[in-house]
């Protein structure tokens, strides 16, 4: 398997089909993220505002988070649910990122860059936030490709969805 080299101006690299990059927190609160995204015209879908306003939403514990993203096609056919993907990541010693990582990815990468990664959206594999109906919600960064013309941050219940054939990536964190 060959190693792919990123162009000098790219903020991410790909190696053996896996995407690597770092994001840096400025320790914004969830409410500050909502206002920041609103000023930039970003679409917040689903329960994003509820997640960001949750008392459980916190900024990342360190300023820099090293992120690894596995494309959907990295996993075997029968690994179609997030709990199975989490188990595989755990075997590789990866951990669930802080939920703020979704905000940082959305802020750092344009739709074009996400699409250059070969993705329509990135599911950030943080610990889920439970909504008022008892459903687990995780944050997802979507490109124009996934949303038909609008930059997106979405919260949704992906636990039981069949993700086969979807151009998505699953973001985890390297432990320190």
C-alpha positions as CSV (number, residue, x, y, z in Angstrom):
1,X,0.0,0.0,0.0
2,X,1.5,3.4,-1.0
3,X,1.7,6.5,1.0
4,X,-0.1,9.6,-0.3
5,X,1.7,12.9,0.0
6,X,-0.4,16.1,0.6
7,X,0.3,19.3,-1.4
8,X,2.2,21.9,0.7
9,X,-0.9,24.1,1.1
10,X,-3.3,21.4,2.2
11,X,-4.3,21.3,5.9
12,X,-4.8,17.6,6.0
13,X,-2.9,14.5,4.8
14,X,-3.9,11.1,3.7
15,X,-1.9,8.0,4.3
16,X,-3.0,4.5,3.3
17,X,-6.6,5.6,2.8
18,X,-6.9,7.3,6.2
19,X,-7.2,11.1,6.7
20,X,-5.1,12.9,9.3
21,X,-5.2,16.5,10.6
22,X,-5.2,18.7,13.7
23,X,-7.7,21.2,14.9
24,X,-7.1,23.9,17.5
25,X,-9.6,25.1,20.1
26,X,-10.0,28.7,21.2
27,X,-12.1,27.4,24.1
28,X,-15.4,28.9,22.8
29,X,-18.6,28.0,24.6
30,X,-21.5,26.3,22.7
31,X,-23.4,29.6,22.7
32,X,-20.3,31.4,21.2
33,X,-20.2,28.7,18.5
34,X,-23.9,29.3,17.6
35,X,-23.2,33.0,17.3
36,X,-20.0,32.5,15.3
37,X,-21.8,30.1,12.8
38,X,-24.8,32.4,12.6
39,X,-22.5,35.3,11.6
40,X,-20.9,33.1,8.9
41,X,-24.3,32.0,7.4
42,X,-23.8,28.3,8.4
43,X,-26.8,26.1,8.5
44,X,-27.4,24.5,11.9
45,X,-29.7,21.5,11.4
46,X,-31.4,19.0,13.7
47,X,-30.6,19.4,17.4
48,X,-27.3,21.2,16.9
49,X,-28.4,24.2,19.0
50,X,-29.6,21.9,21.8
51,X,-26.3,20.1,21.8
52,X,-24.2,23.3,21.8
53,X,-26.4,24.8,24.6
54,X,-26.3,21.6,26.6
55,X,-24.6,21.8,30.0
56,X,-22.6,18.8,28.9
57,X,-21.1,20.6,25.9
58,X,-17.5,21.6,26.7
59,X,-14.6,22.9,24.7
60,X,-11.7,20.5,24.1
61,X,-9.5,19.8,27.1
62,X,-6.4,20.6,25.2
63,X,-5.8,23.3,22.6
64,X,-4.8,21.0,19.8
65,X,-6.6,17.8,18.9
66,X,-5.1,15.3,16.5
67,X,-7.9,13.8,14.4
68,X,-8.1,10.7,12.2
69,X,-10.9,10.1,9.8
70,X,-11.8,6.7,8.4
71,X,-13.9,6.7,5.2
72,X,-16.9,4.5,5.2
73,X,-15.3,2.2,2.7
74,X,-12.5,1.5,5.2
75,X,-14.8,-0.8,7.1
76,X,-16.1,-4.2,6.1
77,X,-19.6,-4.7,4.7
78,X,-21.1,-6.0,8.0
79,X,-19.7,-3.1,10.0
80,X,-22.7,-0.8,9.3
81,X,-23.6,0.6,12.6
82,X,-21.7,3.1,14.7
83,X,-21.2,0.9,17.7
84,X,-19.3,-1.6,15.5
85,X,-17.2,1.2,14.1
86,X,-16.5,2.5,17.6
87,X,-15.3,-1.0,18.6
88,X,-12.9,-1.1,15.7
89,X,-11.5,2.3,16.5
90,X,-11.0,1.2,20.1
91,X,-9.0,-1.8,18.9
92,X,-6.8,0.7,17.1
93,X,-6.4,2.7,20.4
94,X,-8.4,5.7,19.1
95,X,-10.7,7.6,21.5
96,X,-13.9,9.5,21.1
97,X,-13.2,13.1,20.4
98,X,-14.7,16.0,22.2
99,X,-17.9,17.2,20.6
100,X,-16.3,20.6,19.9
101,X,-14.1,18.9,17.3
102,X,-17.2,19.0,15.0
103,X,-17.3,22.8,15.3
104,X,-13.5,23.0,14.8
105,X,-13.7,20.8,11.6
106,X,-16.6,22.9,10.3
107,X,-14.7,26.1,10.9
108,X,-11.4,24.9,9.6
109,X,-12.4,23.1,6.4
110,X,-14.3,24.4,3.4
111,X,-16.8,22.3,1.6
112,X,-14.3,22.0,-1.2
113,X,-11.7,20.6,1.2
114,X,-14.1,18.1,2.6
115,X,-15.0,17.0,-0.9
116,X,-11.3,16.7,-1.8
117,X,-11.1,14.2,1.1
118,X,-13.6,12.2,-0.9
119,X,-16.3,12.9,1.7
120,X,-19.8,14.3,1.6
121,X,-19.8,14.6,5.4
122,X,-17.8,13.7,8.6
123,X,-19.5,12.0,11.5
124,X,-17.6,13.1,14.7
125,X,-17.6,10.1,17.0
126,X,-18.0,12.0,20.3
127,X,-20.1,10.6,23.2
128,X,-23.7,11.2,22.1
129,X,-25.9,13.9,23.6
130,X,-29.4,12.6,24.5
131,X,-32.3,14.7,23.2
132,X,-35.6,15.2,24.9
133,X,-37.0,12.1,23.1
134,X,-34.2,10.0,24.5
135,X,-32.4,9.6,21.2
136,X,-28.6,9.8,21.0
137,X,-27.3,12.8,18.9
138,X,-23.9,13.3,17.4
139,X,-22.6,16.2,15.4
140,X,-21.9,15.8,11.7
141,X,-20.1,18.2,9.4
142,X,-21.7,18.3,5.9
143,X,-20.4,19.7,2.6
144,X,-22.4,21.2,-0.2
145,X,-22.3,17.8,-1.8
146,X,-24.4,16.4,1.1
147,X,-26.7,19.3,1.5
148,X,-27.3,20.8,-2.0
149,X,-25.6,24.1,-1.6
150,X,-25.3,24.9,2.0
151,X,-22.5,24.5,4.6
152,X,-23.8,22.4,7.4
153,X,-23.4,21.3,11.0
154,X,-26.0,18.8,11.9
155,X,-26.9,16.8,15.0
156,X,-28.7,13.5,14.4
157,X,-29.2,9.9,15.6
158,X,-26.9,7.9,13.5
159,X,-26.7,4.9,15.8
160,X,-29.1,2.7,13.9
161,X,-28.7,4.0,10.4
162,X,-27.4,1.9,7.6
163,X,-24.4,3.8,6.4
164,X,-23.5,1.5,3.5
165,X,-22.7,3.3,0.3
166,X,-22.7,6.7,1.9
167,X,-19.7,9.0,1.3
168,X,-19.0,9.7,5.0
169,X,-16.0,9.6,7.2
170,X,-15.8,8.8,10.9
171,X,-13.6,11.2,13.0
172,X,-11.8,9.9,16.1
173,X,-9.0,11.4,18.2
174,X,-5.5,10.1,18.7
175,X,-4.8,9.8,22.5
176,X,-2.2,12.1,23.9
